[in-house]
């Protein structure tokens, strides 16, 4: 509704080419409904944050599996490598 109030005329809504936003599902649904022709662009901070969380979850899972197999030290101290790359 806020988008409709800010852009009350259909011509104004059609003129919007892109919308940058965080990854809120409710906000995205509202934008897609009100501005169907606009491209949705997620901000870099939230995309990188989500990627880092997924990498950390994978790293922890792999470390737990290694510990179960008797080699808990193999991935110890590799968190920075996982996030930044071995060459950094």
Residue, then its C-alpha position, 0 to 999 in steps of 0.5 A: x500500500x505504501x508503494x501505491x500511495x507513493x506512486x498513485x498513477x499507473x504510468x508512474x508505476x510502469x516507469x519504475x525500472x528497478x527496485x533495490x531492497x533487502x531480502x524481505x519476502x513481504x517487501x519483495x511480494x509487494x513490489x512484484x505485485x505493485x511494480x510487475x515490470x520492475x527488476x528486483x535487485x537485492x542489496x549486496x550486504x544481505x546477499x553476502x551475509x546469506x552466502x557467509x551463513x551458508x558457507x559457515x553452516x557447510x564448514x561446521x557440518x564438514x568439521x563435525x563429520x571429520x570429527x566423527x571420522x577421527x580427524x577433527x583437526x583437518x579443518x581447524x583454523x580454516x574459517x577465514x579461508x572458507x570466507x575469503x579464499x586460500x590465496x588471501 
